[in-house]
Amino acid sequence: MTIDTNQVISITEANQNFSRAARIADREGSVVIFKNNRPRYMLVNLKDNPALDLSDDEKIDVVAKRILEKHRKAFEELAK
């Protein structure tokens, strides 16, 4: 994941000045919030983000895939 430095804000600053984080998201499309010097959260402008324009079935597919990948070993063991 490539992060533009114009889209970065610390969690402390986001907490103390959320409107600044929202303005960055409005301008850049999203803002990455760092916690302990690592990217941890993302604030996304939903109006302009086509990646979030998924049907309910597509959203379910994405979540199901994540769950299956995360717990693959457990599902394989249950399938025996």
N, C-alpha and C positions, 0 to 999 in steps of 0.2 A: 504494500500500500504506500503510495507516494503522498506525502502531506505537504501542502503549500504553507510556508511560514506565515502567510497572510491569514491563514485559517486556523491558527493555533492560539489557545488561551489556556491559562492555568485554571485549575478547579477553584482556587482561592479567588481569582479575579472573576470567574464566572459566577461564583456565589455572591460576591460583593457588588458586582456590576453586570447583572444578567442582561440588561438592555444592550450593553456593548456586545455581548455574545450574540444576541438576537440580530443586531445590526450587521455583524460580520456574516451571519448565516443568510441574511437577506441579500447582502452584496455578493457573497462568494458562492452561495448555494448550500454551504454547510460550514460548521466550525468544529474543530477537534479539540476536545478538552483533555488536558494532560493532568494526571495525578501521579505524584512521585516521579516526575520527569519521564513519564511514559504515556503514550496515547491510551486513553481509557474510555472516553465517551465521545459521541458525536451528536451534535445538534443539527438537524436537517431542516431546510426550508421545504416544507411539503408541497407548496404551491408550484415550485419550479423543478421538482425532482422526479423525472420520469421513471426512475428505477423503482419507485414506490407505487407506481400505477399498475398494480397487479390485481387480477380478479381474485375472488375469495378462494377458488380452487387452486390458483397458482400459489397463493400465500400458504395454503395448507401443504402443497407439494414441497415448498421450500423448507417449512418447519419440519415436516416428516423426514426429509432427507437429512437435515441436521441431527435430528434425534437418532435416526438409524446409524449415522456415521459415528456419533458420540458413544453409542451403546452397542456397537456391532458385536462385540464379544459376548455380551449378555444375551442378545437375540440369537446368536449362533448356538449358544449353550441351551437355550430354551427350545430350539428347533430340534435338538437331538432326541 
